[in-house]
Amino acid sequence: MTLVLFALIAATLAATFAGGLKVWERFQTSGTREQWLEVAFDQFRRDLHDARRFQPIPFQGTYDTVSFPALVSTATETGDYQELGRVGYFWDGARRRLCRSHDPYRRLAHAGLKDTCETAMSDLDRLHLSYYTWDAANGTYSWSSSWSAAEPPLAVKLELTYNEPSSRRPVTQSLIVQVPVATNGRPLATGNP
């Protein structure tokens, strides 16, 4: 009888420990995802704040790709320095990740936007980019899912969707970044976008 009681207690402790371990793993995964998301959003924000006007590199965007002229870091034997180049973000659906690409201007003749992928965020279900501008014809601000004008948009919205680990429900996180070099015919008003 004592042996059965000890076996029952041991089984209860093992089940409790295993359940606690699963909760801890979910907590760790969730915390890590939030940290990665914060890092990805911060990098995206810094890149857009480093955007420049440079006619040979247009500001282009679709719902799943954006590229623009900006300062990029280049490593040499004497250290790192910044130079003008192209920064881009694109969706790699096969690997479910947001990729970041950056190439100096002198290499653009031989480098496509999607030739390299520095993973900015993984385990994503969807990426959606939108571009905010002043529509002079209608006299209103509006969002568009593509951009190919000479002038940069006033702001870019990055939306990332992933499954929340504990509930398996889709969660969408958004970031709106004003593009400092954009005027687009009208300055961005307070409270917009």
Secondary structure, DSSP 8 states (H G I E B T S, - for coil): -HHHHHHHHHHHHHHHHHHHHHHHHHHHHHHHHHHHHHHHHHHHHHHHHTB---TTS--EE-SSEEEEEEEEEEEETTEEEEEEEEEEEEEETTTTEEEEEEEEGGGTTT--TTS--EEEEES-SEEEEEEEEEETTTTEEEEES-B--SS--SEEEEEEEEE-TTT--EEEEEEEEE-TT--TTS---TT--
